């Protein structure tokens, strides 16, 4: 092992040398969200770049290098070890303008334009404004909570992934399918609504609705087959139209309310309809009835979080889109609905005569314009409603396909749904969503059937959004708790929710209250007294159908996978997270001024070198224990342990600085090479014209950035690299605080507890105590390792040596961070390759002959070794006799067979099997060789572990050589001492051992030494139980002997009597029988 822990002389030079010689374990892995890295790995293909290349034949083929989510997890949502590199499979093509328009107008559809009419008729204008306002407050908190998590974890299928990670995998499964079903039924619902909307025009009303439906279906599906860019562009156009229409209606509505429409029969309205017919309809129950419609209207607001995984730079664009939610709620919902309540009475006949809640004729926006007798505008509003319907249908395919693909990638849906093609589309999920959309042809079945189908589809998606929003708030609450548990602050978040954790609690409580009131309205709706039982049941299921679906999904997955609720300490806040340190930000957003970046890199390198020099100069006190002196004779134990921790912490800090120097040096070298000529052009631009023009432009960009993101943490390199001192009253974060287990003692001892248990579970091994295992864990040949060569290629043994190898390698890397590990492990591997070719690896000789020509002396060296049986014989005659046995002959033939089979069938399956076996043997032998080499370099830690088993309470040792559990110690009272004078004042720990010792040899021998013999009679040893004093034992013995003598004398003085039949008995008994008249 390389023991030189000094700092390399020229790290910057080493960073720009041949990359193959750099230590790979310290090399920073490129971000998987970097475009060049994605192209190199194959997760981005040429089909991602061109808009129309999405329809080339090759684009539909599967991209094998892509996955939807950015980590591989098990059923519990934990990241798997040794997982393949996770790629952002979906095409990250959405730009800031797409995201902003999706946030502004993504959810404006039939819920606002048409559904608000039925809400107005049910609850009145005041209930309409209150319900939408309360939902708006709740959504403001929810979207900010979602934005905070989505910026940090931009993962596809965000809602189900967050629920799986922060709450329970079963809840994540239920939320994922709940959200997917919501959008799956929304597509046929919106297409049906589109066909109903067209009936507004007399010419279209006479055409079969199925003809219109097929046109809309093809258009929506075609847009989604263009990929995420097609969806983004379509939504961008649709949202502009919808936003312009809502703003125009608000202006027109104010004019109508003010009586400014020439020739209008209404005149000035003002707030007349709030008094006549009134502000409320059906009282409190009318208000509660509006909540479901309001929830459906706001559905799609959370799409901002879903699109984060396909956004080029969510850290920059997502916060802007999230902050616009407040203005969207205020302008497009509260202002427009307040105006609607002023210009349309809730008892208007057109509100009550719509064929369904999707009938555009029942839209209050159209009714308001019709009542004002404005010609042409109703058709314009109806066209806007049609575009809104198609927009929501477009979003339904996008939302459902991405959610199903994420579920499939996490094993919570059929695997085929996770099929991602070369254009970055979840192709199978899009096809499935499109096929389900064909349910829209129900519109051709007649108005009654169409209305019933529409109501039931609306029932499935009605409360779905409420459960999704409640889950988002709960996930944010759990995320903040886990974030705090891991020692992080809110200031470290790239985007912080404005209402914070309080807002998430408000949102969660609001959602729960909405579910409660909806349950009440469901089983007791407005006018329930005149309804039959069947109608009441139907009403409840139409209002609450989402709940039983979610319950079945949750309980089914819970029972099937046996998942558990996530505890705060088990929540993962690392996987799938976008690193936001300075180096990553520079990589994702290269500075426009390359000269400034170049200056910054030079400054960073100088600060890093200065930080390393400071730490080397302030070397912690020398720990002389490493040279063999007992530490407790020099300093108290806590001071000695702190010295070791300080030195190890310093070495790890230096190692991190060296890694950063290498990364920054590579970047600096790329700037000096100036492959694209950008630096030269910038220098020329600075040398000509106004020298400060470009500087002030960049300065303005920096100011604008910090105005948009005031809470974004800024790296202070001087403070980041400065060595903290205890007297500065600043919390010192140690590099090694969470690096070692308690048994490892900051790298002083080995912790092989779990590996010892794995060893004991191997078939055929001897049961060793933990102390014995420490001496033998690197012994792999007989007789110390009883497993034969054939048993070492089993999966159980292979996993055991692989885990032992991995632990020892990790321990060396943690305890010696400045050593050249790459060179050390390369030397070990080369030594093994040489020994393997020569057949000199211990325990793995080349199989040339079935058995040696004569007996060999192996094993312990004291007997005769049989290579065929791998067994040692201490007696030569026994060895000779066993050579003719069936067992020996069978083993010899088995060893000879692998050498003969390749010659008999060179290309056959036997040779292939032998090759596979030899390959696995080589891997196992390599692990054993590495373990032996690392065990030699860890000899000091090994010996320290052997004599320093952590036992501060002096607990008794169990069979494995380790202290017994403390609860067992207290249960048996092992802390209570019982001494026995008869046993030579020997002390027994615990009542159980004390009671047991009375029948043991030590106590019986002590009694014999006192002359107390022949205790088998007269009650035996039991008479002397609880007697531990010598005087008490002698007194009892004297009394027993005296009683025995008196009893013998009494027996001799008894008069015997004989009756007439010759029976002899004591005199007393004779007289008693005589008195009774028996004799």
N, C-alpha and C positions, 0 to 999 in steps of 0.2 A: 504493500500500500504506500502511495506517495504521501509522505508526512510533512513535506514542505508547505507551510501555510502562508508563505509570503505573497505579497501582491505582485503580479506580473509587471515587468518594467514598462512595457509600451502596449497598453490595452488598445489604444486607438489604431495602432499599426496592425495589431492582431485582428481588429474588427474588419479591416479592409483587405486582408489577405484572402487566400483561397478559402471559400466558404466551406469546403469539405473538411477542413482541419479545425473548424471552430467547434467548441463544445456544444453539442446539439441540445443538451438538457437545459441550457440557459438561453437558447435562441428563442426570441419572442415570436409567437405564432401570429401570422397575419390575420387580420379580422376577416371572418367569414362573410362580412357584409361589404368588403372591398371588391369592386367590380373586377379588377385584374385577377384577384385571387379566385373569384368565382369562375371566371373564364378558364383559368388554369386547371381548376379541379373538375370542371365540366358541369357545374350546376347552372351556369349561364351559357347558352348556346347562341349561334348566330340568329336563331329564330326569335330571340328576345329583342333584337335591335330594330328590325324593320316592322312596320305596322301591318303590311299585307303578307309578310313571310309566315304569319300564323296559319296560313291555309296551304302551305306547301306540304307535300306528302310526308316529308321527313319530320315536320313539326309535330305530327300526331304520334310519333313514336315515343316510347317511354324514356325519360332521362334517368338512368340508373344511379346517377351521382347526387340526386336531389331528394330531400325530405322536407316535409312541411314544417315541422316544429324544429327548434334548434337544440334539442337534447333528446337522448333516448332514455326512457324511464321505465320502471317496472310498474306492477299493478298499483303500488302505493304512490306512484308519482315521483319516486326518488330517482336521481340520475344513476344510470348503470355505469359500472367500472369498465374500462377498456372499450368504450363505445366508439363506433366509427365516427369520423368527423361529420358533424351535422351541418347541412347546407341550407341556406334560405332558398328553398326550391321555387317558391312563387316569384314571378318576375316583379322586381321592385321598380315599377315604372310610374307610379303616381307622384305627381309633382305637388308643389304647394298650392297652386291654383285649383287643382282637382280636389285636394283635401278640404280646402276652405269652402268650395261650393257644395261638396258633399255634406259638410257640417252645417252650412246655412240652409240648403234646400233639400237635403237628402230625404227627410221624413215628411215633406209636404206632399200629401196625396189625398185620397178619398177621406181620410180621417178628418182633415181640416175642412176641405171644400164641401164634402157631402155628409160625413158622419156628424159634424157639428150641428146639422139641421135636426136630426133626431134627438141629439142632446138638448138643443134649445127647446124642442117641443116637450120633452120629458121634464126638464127641470126649470126652464125659464132662463132669462138672460143673467140674472144674478148667480144662479147655480152654475151656468155655463162658465162665467168668468172665474168664480171661486174654484171650481173643480179643475179647470185648466191651469189656473194660477198655482194651486197646491201641487199639482203634478209637475208644473214647471219648476217650482222651488226644489222639489225632490230631484228632478232631473238635473238641475244645475249642480247640486251636490254630487249626484251620481256620475255625471260626465267628467267632472273634475277629478273624482277619485279614479275613474277609469283612465283618464289622461295621464295621471301620475304613474300608474302601473304600466301603461302602454309605452310611455317614453322610455322607461327603464327596461321593460320586457316586451319588445315588439314581436310578439309571437302570433303566428296564425292560429285562428280558433281561440282567441284570447280568453273569452268568457269561460269556456270549459277548462282550459289549461289553468287559469287562475283559481278556479274552484277546486280543481284536483290538487294543486300545489299548496293552497293556503287553508283549505277546509277539509275535504275528504274526497278521495278518488271516486267514490260512489256518487257523491253530490256533483262532481265534475261531469261524470257520465250522464246523470239526469239533466244537468243544465245544458250540456252539449246537444243532446237529442231534443230537449225542449226548444232550444233556439233553432235547431235545424228544422224541426217540424213546423215551427212558427213561420219560417220563410217558405217552406215547401208548400204549405196550404195557401200562403199569401199569393203565390203566382197565379193559380187558377182563379182565386178570389178576385184579383185585380183584373185579369183578362175578362172575367165575366162582367165586372163593373164597367170595363171599357165598352163591351157590347151594349150594355144598358145605356151608357152615356151617349152612344151614337143615336139611340132612339129619340133623342131630343129633336133632331132634324127630321122632318116628315119624309123626305126621300129615303133616308137610311132606315127609318122605322119599318118599312115594308120588306126589307131584305132580311133573310134568315140570319140570326145572330152568329151562327157557326161560321159563316163566310167571313165576317169581320174578325172573329176570334182567331182563325187560322192565320190571317194576315198579321195580327198583333203578335201571335206566338212565334211566328217565323222571324219577325223583326227583333223581338227580345232575345231569342236564342242566338241569332246571328251576331248581335252586339256582344254577347258574352263569349262567343267563339273567337272574337278578336282579341280576347285576353283582357287583362286588367286595364290595359291602356284604352281598349274599346269601351269598357265600362266607365272609366274615368272621363273620357271625352264626352260620352253620351250624357253622363250625369252633369258634366259641366254645362252643356247646352241646355238640358232640361231644367237645371236649377236656375240658370239665368232667366229663362222664360217664367218659371214659377215665381221667383223673387220679384221680377218686374210686374207680374200680374197682381201679386198681393199688395205691393206698394201702390200700384195704380188703383186697386180696389179701395185701399184705405183712403186715398185722396178723393175718389169718387164717392165713397160712403160718407165722408165729412160733408161733401157738397150736398148729397141727398138729405142728410140729417138737418143741414142748415137751410133747406128749402131752396137751393140754388139751381135746381134743374128746371129749365123753362118748360112750361106746359105740364108739369107733374101734378097729378091730382092730390098728392099727399100734402104738399106745402111744407111748412116748417115742422119738423118732428122733434128734434132735440132728444130729450129723455122721456118722451111721452109714453112709449111702450113699456117703460120701467114702472109706470104707474097704472097703465091701462093696456093690457090686461093684468100687469103686475110683474114684479121682479122674480118671484118664485112660483113654481108650479109643483104641486104635490109635496110641498114642504121639504123636510129633511130627507125623506126617502127619495124625493126627486133629485136632490143634490147627490146622494149616494149612487143613484142610478147612472149619473153622468160619468162617474169615475172610470168605468170600463171603456166607454167610448173615448174618453180623454186619453187613456193609456194606449188604446189602439192608434189614436191620432199621433201621439208622440213616438210610436214605434219606429225604429230606424235611427233614432238619435245616437244610439250606441255604435252605429256602423263606423264612426270615426275610430274607435278602438280596434275594430276588426281590420280596417285598412292600414293600420300602422305597420303590419308585417310586409306590406307591398308598397311602402313609401320610401322614396330615395333617401330622405334624411328626416326620420320622425322626430329626432331631438330638436330640430329647428322648426319644422312645419306643424307638428301635432299640437304643441302648446298654443300656437296662434289660432288653430281651428277650434280648440277646446274653449278658449276664451270668448269666441264668437257665439257660443251657445246662449249666453245671457242675452245678447242683443236679438238673437233669433227668437227666443221665447217672448221677449218683450214686444218686438215689432210684429212678427208674423202670427203670433197667437193671441197675446193679450190685447194688442191694439186692434187687430182685425176683428176678433170676436166681440170686443166691447162695442165696436161700430156696428157689427151685425146685430147685437142685442138692441141697438138703438133704432135700427131701420127695418127690422123684421119682427113682428109680434110672434110669441110662441104658439098662438092659436091660429096662425095662418093656415088656411086649408091646404095649400100646396105642401107645407111641411108634413102634414098628416096623411097625404094621399100618395106618397112615393111608393113605388112597387117594392122597394127594399131600401136598406140603408146605403146602397150603392147607386141609387137612382139619382142622376144629376138633376132631374126635375125638382127633387126635394132639396137641392143645395140652397142654403140661405143666400149665398153669393148671387146665384142666378135669380132667385126669387126677389131679392132686393132691387136688382136692376129691372126686372120685369114690372114690379110694382111702381117703379119710377117712370115707366113707359119710355125707356131709353132704347131706341131701335139699334140693332146690330151688336150692342155690347153683350147681351145674353149669349149670343153665338160665340163671341170671343171668349167669354168666361167658360163656356162649355168646352171649347177647344183646349183651354188651359187645363181644365179638369181632366180631359182625355190624356194630355201629355203627362200630367201628374200621375195618373193611373199607370201609364206605361213606364214611368220612371220608377215607381215603387215595384212594379213587376220585374224590371231590370235589376233592382237591388235585391229582390228575393232570390234570384238565381245566384247572384254573387255571394250573398250571405250564407245561403244554405250549402252551396258547393264548398266554400272555404271551411265552414264548420265541419262538414262531413269528412273532408280530407284530413283535417287535424285530428278528428276522432279516430279515423282509420290508422293514422300514423302512430297513435298512442295505444293501439290495440283495443279500442272501444267501439269499433265499427268494422264491418268486413274490409279486409285488407285491400281489395280491388278499388275501393273508394279513394284510396290514397295514391292512385295512379296520376303522376305528374308528367306531362309530355315535355318536349323540347322547347315549347313556347312558354313554359311556366304556367300552364293551365291545369287545374284538377279535372282532367277530361271526363273521367267516369262519373264524378260527382255532378258535373255540369249536365251530362247526358241524363242522369237519373232525375235531377231537378226538372229538366225540360220535359221528360216523359210524364212525370207527375203533373206538370202543368197542363197536360192534355185533358185533365179533369174539367177544364173550362168548357169543354163541349157539352157539359150538362145544361148550358144555356139554351140548347136547342130542344130541350125536353119540355118546355112550357114555362110560363111565368111562375106557377105555384112551385113546381119542382125546383126551378132555378132559385127561387127565394129561400126555400128550405135548405138547399145545398149551401147557399151563400151564408145563411145563419149558422149552420153547423161548422163550416170552415172558419167563420169569424169566432165561434166559440173556442176552437182549438187555439187560435192565435190571440184571443182577447186578453187573458191573464198571463200569457206566456211572457210578455215584456215585463210585467210586474215582478215575476219570479226572477227574471234575468237581472233586473235592476237591484232587487234586494240582494241577490248573490254578489253583485259587483261591490255594493257597499260593505257587505260582510267580508269579502276578500280584502278590501282596502283596510278595514279595521284589523284583520289578522296580519296583513302585511306590515302595517305600522308597528304592531307588537313584536313581530319577528325582527324587523329592522332595528328596533330599540334593543331587543334582547342580544343582538349580535354586536352591540356597542357602536352603532352608527347613529348619526344625528340627521335631523330633517334637512339641514343645510347641505348635506351631501347629495341630495336628490337633484337630478337635472331639471325636473319640473315639479313644483310643489302645489298641491291642491289648494285653491284659495280658501274654501270653507274648512279645509283641514279634516282632522279626525272627527271633530264635532259635526261637520257636515255629513260625514258618512253615517254617524249615528242617527242624525235627523232623517237622512234618506232611508235608512233601514227601518226606522220606526214608522215613517210615512207609508212605506210599502206594506208593512204588516197591518197597519190600520186600514189601508185600502182593501187588502185581502179580507179583513173581517167584515167591513161594510158591504163588500161585494157578495160575501157569503150570505149575509142577512137579506140583501135585496134579491139574491138568487132564489131563496126558498120562500120569500114573502115579497114579491114584486108589487109595483104600483097596481092597485085594483085586484089584488090576489083573492079578495073575498068572493068575487064572482067567478073564480077560476076553478076548474075541476082538479082532482088529484093528479091525473095524468098531465094536465097542462102545467101544474106546479112543478112536477118532477122534470118535465121537459125544460121549463124555465130555469131550474137550478143547474141542469147539465149544460145548457147554453151559456150560462154565466160562469160556471166553475169547472168546465171540462178539462182545463189544463192541469188542475190539481191531481186528479186520479192518475193521469198519464205520468206526471213527474213522480208521484209516489210509487207507482209500479216500477219505473225505471230505477229509482233509487234503491228500493228494497231488493229488487231482482239482482242488481249488480253487487249490492252489499252482501247478499247471501252467496252469490256465485263466487266472487273474488275474496270474500272475507276481509274487506278493507277495514282500516281503523281510522278514527278521527285524528287529524294532524295536531300534535302538540306543538307549542310555540318553539321549543328547542329543536324540533325535527323539521321545521319549515325550511325549505331551500330558497335562498335569496340570491343565488349565484348563477345557476344554469339559465341560459337564454338571455342573460343580461348584457346589454350593450355597455362595454367599458367606456368610461367617459374621462379617462385621464388625458393629460395634455398631449401625449404622443398619439393617442388614438384620434383625438380631435384634429390634430395636424394632418393625420393620414386621411381622414374623411373629408376635411375641408382645408385643402392646401391654401396657405396664405397667398394673397395676390402679390405681395411684395416679397420676392424670393430673397432679396438682399437682407431684409429684416429677419426673415426666418434663418438665414445663414448666420447673422449676428447672434440671434437667440441661441442657436445650437452651439456656437463657440462659447457663449457665456455659460450655457448649461454644462458643457464639458469642463470648463474651468472650475465651476462650483462643485462638480462631482469629484474632481481630483483634489480640491481643497478639503471636501468632506472626508475623503478617504485618508488624506494626510492627518487630519485632526484625530481621527479614530485610531490610526496607527500610533500617533505620538502619545495619546492618552491611553496607553495600554493598561488594561486592568491589572491589579496586583497579581504577581505570579502565583499560580496554584501549584505549590511544591508537591502536592499529593501525586501529580503526574510523574514525578521523579521517584516516587516510592516512599515518601515520608508520610506518616500518619497525620491527617489533617487536624484531628481534634487535639493534637498536642501543640498546634501552632495558633489556632483561632477557634472561636466557638463555631459550632456546626452551622448556624444560620449564616454567619459571615462567609464561611467556606463555600456554602451552596450559592450564595449571591455572587461570589467571585467567578464560579463556573458559569453561572447564568449570564453575567456581564460579558465575559469573554465570548461566549457562544453568540450572544445577541450582537456583539460588535462584528463578528465574522460574517454573520448573515447580512447585516447591513452593508458591509463592504462588498459582499457577493452581489447584492441587488444593485449597488452603484456600478460595479464592473459590467453587469449585464446592460444597464442603461447606457453606459459609455459605448459599448459595442453597437447598440441600436442607433444612438445618435450619430456615431461616427459613420455608420453606413449611409444614413440619410445625408450627412454632410458631404460625403464623397459623391453621392448621386448629384447633389447640387453643383459641385465643382466640375463634374463631367459635363453637365448641361447638354444632355443628349438631344433635347428638343429645341435648344437655343433660346428658351424663355428667359434665362438669367441674362444672357447677353443683350437681348432686346430691352430688358428692364434697365440695365446699366446705361444703354444708349439713350433711353427715354429720360433718365435722370440727368444725363450730361447735356442734353439739349432742351431748350425751353425752360419753363418754370420748374425749378428744382423742388419746390415745396408743394406743387400742385398734387402730385400723386400721394404725397404724405398726408395732406389734409383730406383727400378723398378716403384713404384708408382709415384715418382717424375718425371720420364721420361714420364709417361703417362699424367701427368698434363701439362708438357711443350708441348707435342705433341698436346694436346687438344687446348691449347691457341694459338699454331701456326696455327691450322686449323681455329679457330674461334677468330680472334683478336678483333672483335667488340662486343663480347658477354659481357654483363655487369656483373661485379663481385660485390657480396654483401659485403660491408664493415660494419660489425655489429657494430663496435664502432661508426661510423658516423650515421648508420641507427637508433640507439636507443638514440643518443645524443639529448638533448633538445636544440633547436635552439633559439638564442637570436636576437633581432632586430639589435644590434650593430655589428653583425658578417658579415653584408652585404651579407647574404645568403638568397635566397628566402625561406620563411617559408610556407610550405604547411599545411593548416589547415584541420583538420578532418571534420569540420562542415561547410566549405564554401558552399558546394552544398547539404547540408543535409536538409535545411529548405527553405521554400518559403519566399518571402518578407513580407507577412502578418504575418508569424509566429514569426518574429523578434528573430531569434536564440533561439526559444523555449519559449519565454515569452508569446506568444499569440496563440490562436487556429485559424486555417484557415478552416472554415466550409462552405466556399462559394459554392463549388460544391455540397456538401451534402445538403445545404439549397435549392438549385435549385431542387435536386432530391426529397426533401420533398414536395416542392410546386407542383410537378408533380404527387404526390400520389392522387388517387381519393378520394374525400370527405373531404379533410383536409381544415382547415381555412387558409387564406392567411396571414401569419405572416411576419413581417419585420425581417431583419437579427438580430436586437437586441432582438426582441421577441423570435426568434428561439434559440438564445443562452440561454435564460431562460427556454426553453421548450423542448430541443432536447432529454433530458433523461426522459421525461414524456410520458408514454405509456398506461395510463389508462384514462377512461373517467372522466371528460369531457374535459381535456386538449388534449387528443388524440381522435378525433372523429371517428377513424376507429374502427369498431367492431371486435370481435374475428374472425368471418368468413372471414373478409377482410384482416386479417394479414397473411393468408397462401398463398396469391397470390405471384406470382414471383416478382412483382414490389416492394411490401413491403419487401419481403424476401431479395432482393438484396440491398434495402436501408439500412436495419438494419445491414446486413453483411458488407457493405462498411463503415458504421459509426463505427462499432465495430473494423474493421481492421484499420481505421485511428487512433482511440484513442489508440489502442494497439501500433501501430507504433510510435505515438507521445510520449508515455511513454518510449518506448525503446530508442528513440532518445534523450530524455531530461534527462533520468536517467539511463545511461549505466551501472552503478556499482550496481544497485539494483538487488536483486535476483528475476528476473521476473518469472522464472519457479515456484518458491514457491508461489509467489503472485497470478498468474493466476490459479494455482492448487487449492489454497484456495477458489478463487471465484467459480470455477467449482464445488467444493465439497459443498459449501454453496447452490448453485443452485440445485444440485441433492437432497439435504435434503429438501429444500423448495418445490421442485416439487413433491416429494413423499407425502409430507403432504398437498399439494394443497395450499401452502401459497405464491406462486409467485404472486406478484401484477398484476391484470388484467387477471390471468389464473387460476381461481378456478376450482376445480374438478366438473364435470358435473354429479351430482348425481340425482337431481330432475329437472324437466322441469322448474319449477318456485318456488320461496320460498313460504313458507306458508303464510307469510304476508309481508307487505311492509318493505323494508330495507332502511336505510339511508346511501347512498354511494355518490359517485360523490363529489360534493362540500360540502356535509354535511348539506346543508340548506333546502333540499327538500326530497321527497320520491323517492326512486330508484326502478325501475322495472328491475330485472335481465334478464327477458326473452327478453325485448325490448332494454335493455341496454340504458335506457333513464331516465332522472331525471324530476320529476314533482314538481313544487313549490306549487301547490294547491292539497290538499288531495282529494277533491271532483272530480277533473279532473282525478286523478290517479284511483279512484274507478270506474269511468265511463268507462275508457279505457280498464278495465279488461274484459269487455264483447264484445269488438270490434273484428272484424275479423283479424286485423293486429296482435293484441296481441295473439290471439288463434293460428294463423299460426306460429308465432315465438316460442310459447311455445311447439307446436308439433314438430317443427324442432329441438329444443334442446333436447326433450325427445327421439327422434328417434335414435340418435347414441347410447344411452344407452340400447335400446331395441334390436337393430339389432344384436349385437354379440350373444345374447341369442337365437335368432331365427335361425341364420345361422352361426354357429361357424366356419365352414370350407368354407363358401361361399365367393363370391366376395365382398359382402357388408362388411364383417368383415375385409377383406384385405384392402379395401378402407379406412375403419375407422382407421385401424392400420397405414396406410400411412399418413393419415391426422394427427393422434396423434403424429407421429414421426416428422412431419414437424412443428407442433405446439411447440413441445419440443425444436427444434432447434431455432425457432424464439424467444421463451421465453428465451432461453439461451443467445442469442445475447442481448436481452433487459436487462437481469440481469447484464451481463458484462458491458454494456454501463452505467447503473446506478452506478455500483461500480467504474468504471474508472472515471466517471464524478465527483464523490465525491472526489477522490484523486486529480483531476485536478481543484479543486474549485478555487485555487489562479489564475491559468492561465485563467480560465473562467471569473472571475471577472475582471481581467486585460484586457481581450479582450473586455468586455462590455464597459469599460470606456476609452479604448485606440484604438478606431477604427482609423486606419491610415488615417489622413486627413491633411497633412502639408499645403496644399493650402487653407484650410478652405472652401472647396467647399460645396454647398448646398447638403443636403441629399435627396436621392430619396425615392420612396415609400418603398423600402426594408430596409431603415435605413442606407444605405451605400452612400458614396459620388458619385455624378453623374460624368460621364466621363468629362475629361478636355476639349475635343473638343466641347461638348455640352455647357459647361460653357462659352467658348469663343464665340460660335455661337450666343447665345442669349444675349451676353454682360452682363452676370451676375456679372462681376467684376466692373461694373459702378454703382455708387450710385446715387439715385434720392430721395431727401428729399421733404416732403410736409408740409408746415407750418400749413395748415388747418387741417391736420391729427395729429397735435401735434408734428410736426417735425419728424414724422415717416419716416424711410429710406426704400426705395424699391430698391431691387437689380435687375437691368436689366430693359431695356425699356419695355419689355412685361408686367412685373408686374406693372410698373409705369402706363402704359396706361390702364391697367385693373382696377386699383384701383379707377378711377374716378367714376365708376358705382357701387362701393362696398359700404357697409353700413358705414364703417369708415369715408370715405370722405363725404358722404351725411349727416352723423350726424354732422360732423364738420361745414358744410354749415348751417345746422339748428341752431347750436349754435351761428353762426354769424347773425342770423336773416334772412337768405336767405331761404325763404320757398316758397312753391307753385311754384316749378321750373318745374312743368309739362307743364306750358304754356310758351309762348314767347321763344320758342326754347329749353326749358327744360335744363337738366343738360349739354347738349352738348355745350351750350354757355360758361360754366365754365371749359371746358377741357383745359389742359395745364396751368391752373391758380392755383398756389400752395400758393401764398402769401395772407395773410389776407387783406392787404390794397388794393391789386388789386381786390380781390373778392368783397370787400365792394364798391369800386369805380364802378365796373361793375354793381353791384346790384342797386346802386343809379342812374346810367345812365338808366338802364332798367326801373326803376320806373318813372323816369322823362319822358322818351319817351312814356311811357304808358299814363301818365297824359296828355301830349300834344296831343296824338292821340285821346284820349277821348274828349278833349275840341274841337278839330277840327271837330270831327264827330258831336258834338252838334251845331256848327255854320253853318253847310251846309244848303243852301236854297233848298227846294224841289219844283219841278215844276210838273204839271199834264197836259198831253196832252188831245186831244179831246176824246180819247177812255178811259180815266181814268187811264192811266199808270203813276205812280209816279217815278220821277227820279231826280238826282241832277241837279242843274241849269246848270252847265258846260256841262253836257252831253246833256241836253235838247237843248241848243243853238247850239251845234255841229250837232245834228241831223236836226235841223231846217235849218242850212246853207246848208246841203247836200240835202235838199228838201225831206227828208223822212217824216217829219211831215206835 
